């Protein structure tokens, strides 16, 4: 297992990234709730957290216990992963204080439609979906890739409609994003029209 140390470093960096994101989300949550924001979906949020925790444990276990080696296509997979991280950072900075891991809506605020949100409704969910597939495939962890892609599809089938419902109830979300797709960008133009 010659790639153990690169794997361990990569795995630890992923966990560190998630911890930083949770710190940012908690800071934003406090600010938003202080402004009168409303939280939705707290019932399913704990399951989402568990899903992501289990992802890291199952990924680590599959890599170590089944002695998975780095993929021959690792360069391409790493390129997709890095590209996804750039989109994540872009989405996070575009939403600023409104970005969160929870569904928290500040009533009557302007809907943010800049950065990647000019092209799709849910760039961060697209990034997470790509990660749950690409990260394990970097190390041929096929069981993790398939299992957590399926779990993520189930989770997003609950979460996205709930988030869109919350935004429609408290903002002009529906009018602003009526011509946008959830995940696939409009290739010829932005979804401004």
C-alpha positions in Angstrom: 0.0 0.0 0.0 2.5 2.6 -1.3 -0.1 5.3 -1.4 -1.1 5.1 2.2 0.5 8.4 3.3 -0.8 10.4 0.4 -4.3 8.9 1.1 -4.0 9.7 4.8 -3.0 13.3 4.1 -5.8 13.7 1.5 -8.4 12.2 4.0 -7.2 14.5 6.8 -7.4 17.5 4.5 -11.0 16.6 3.6 -11.9 16.4 7.2 -10.2 19.7 8.0 -12.1 21.3 5.1 -15.4 20.0 6.5 -14.6 21.3 9.9 -13.8 24.8 8.5 -17.1 24.7 6.6 -19.0 23.8 9.7 -17.3 26.7 11.6 -18.3 29.1 8.8 -21.9 27.7 8.8 -22.2 28.0 12.5 -21.0 31.6 12.4 -23.4 32.4 9.6 -26.3 30.7 11.4 -25.8 32.8 14.5 -25.8 36.0 12.4 -28.9 34.9 10.3 -30.9 33.8 13.3 -30.0 37.1 15.0 -31.6 38.9 11.9 -34.8 36.9 12.3 -34.1 34.0 10.0 -36.2 30.8 10.0 -34.7 27.3 10.0 -36.3 24.5 8.0 -35.5 20.8 7.8 -33.9 20.2 11.1 -35.6 16.8 11.1 -33.5 15.5 8.2 -30.3 17.5 9.0 -29.0 15.0 11.5 -29.4 12.2 9.0 -27.4 14.3 6.5 -24.6 14.8 9.1 -24.6 11.1 9.8 -24.4 10.3 6.1 -21.3 12.5 5.7 -19.7 11.1 8.8 -20.3 7.6 7.6 -18.9 8.5 4.2 -15.5 9.3 5.7 -15.5 6.2 7.9 -16.7 3.8 5.1 -14.2 5.4 2.6 -11.3 5.0 5.0 -12.4 1.4 5.9 -12.8 0.4 2.3 -9.4 1.8 1.3 -7.5 0.2 4.2 -9.4 -3.1 4.8 -9.8 -3.9 1.1 -6.3 -2.6 0.2 -7.6 -0.3 -2.5 -4.9 1.3 -4.6 -5.0 4.7 -6.3 -6.9 4.7 -9.5 -5.1 4.7 -12.9 -7.3 7.6 -13.8 -6.3 9.6 -10.7 -5.1 12.6 -12.6 -8.5 13.1 -14.3 -10.4 12.4 -11.0 -8.2 14.8 -9.1 -8.8 17.5 -11.8 -12.6 17.0 -11.4 -12.2 17.2 -7.6 -10.1 20.4 -7.8 -12.6 21.9 -10.2 -15.4 21.0 -7.8 -13.5 22.7 -4.9 -13.2 25.9 -7.0 -17.0 25.9 -7.6 -17.6 25.3 -3.9 -15.5 28.2 -2.9 -17.1 30.4 -5.6 -20.6 29.4 -4.3 -19.6 30.0 -0.7 -18.2 33.4 -1.4 -21.2 34.3 -3.6 -23.7 33.6 -0.8 -21.5 35.2 1.8 -23.3 35.3 5.2 -26.3 33.5 3.7 -24.3 30.3 3.0 -25.0 27.4 5.4 -25.1 23.7 5.7 -28.6 24.0 7.2 -31.7 25.4 5.5 -31.9 28.9 7.1 -33.9 31.6 5.3 -34.0 35.2 6.1 -37.5 36.5 5.1 -37.8 39.2 2.5 -34.1 39.4 1.6 -32.9 39.7 -2.0 -32.2 36.3 -3.6 -28.5 36.1 -4.5 -28.0 35.3 -8.1 -24.3 35.8 -8.7 -21.3 33.6 -9.1 -22.3 30.0 -10.1 -25.9 30.9 -9.1 -26.2 32.8 -12.4 -26.2 29.4 -14.2 -27.7 26.8 -11.8 -29.9 26.8 -8.6 -27.8 24.4 -6.5 -24.0 24.5 -7.3 -23.0 23.4 -3.8 -25.2 20.3 -4.1 -23.7 19.6 -7.4 -20.2 19.8 -5.9 -21.2 17.5 -3.0 -22.6 15.0 -5.5 -19.4 15.0 -7.5 -17.3 14.6 -4.4 -19.2 11.6 -3.1 -18.5 9.9 -6.4 -15.0 11.2 -7.3 -13.3 11.1 -3.9 -13.7 7.3 -3.4 -13.0 6.6 -7.1 -9.6 8.3 -6.7 -8.7 5.2 -4.6 -10.9 2.6 -6.4 -13.3 2.6 -3.4 -16.3 1.5 -5.6 -18.5 0.4 -2.7 -18.3 3.8 -1.1 -18.8 5.6 -4.4 -22.0 3.7 -5.3 -23.5 3.5 -1.8 -23.0 7.2 -1.0 -24.1 8.3 -4.4 -27.4 6.5 -3.8 -27.7 7.8 -0.3 -27.0 11.3 -1.5 -29.7 11.1 -4.2 -32.2 10.0 -1.5 -31.1 12.9 0.8 -31.2 15.5 -1.9 -34.7 14.3 -3.0 -35.8 15.4 0.4 -33.6 18.4 1.0 -33.8 20.3 -2.3 -37.7 20.5 -2.4 -37.7 21.5 1.2 -35.1 24.2 0.6 -36.9 25.5 -2.5 -40.2 25.5 -0.6 -38.7 27.6 2.2 -37.1 30.0 -0.2 -40.4 30.4 -2.2 -42.3 31.1 1.0 -40.0 33.8 2.3 -38.3 35.4 -0.8 -38.8 36.0 -4.5 -36.9 32.8 -5.2 -39.4 31.4 -7.7 -39.5 34.5 -9.9 -35.7 35.0 -9.8 -34.8 31.3 -10.6 -37.7 30.3 -12.7 -35.6 29.8 -15.8 -32.7 28.0 -14.0 -32.0 24.3 -13.8 -31.1 22.7 -10.5 -27.8 21.2 -11.5 -27.1 21.4 -15.3 -26.2 24.9 -16.4 -27.9 26.5 -19.4 -25.0 26.3 -21.9 -25.9 29.1 -24.3 -26.8 31.7 -21.7 -27.2 32.5 -18.1 -30.6 31.7 -16.5 -31.3 35.4 -16.2 -34.3 35.3 -18.5 
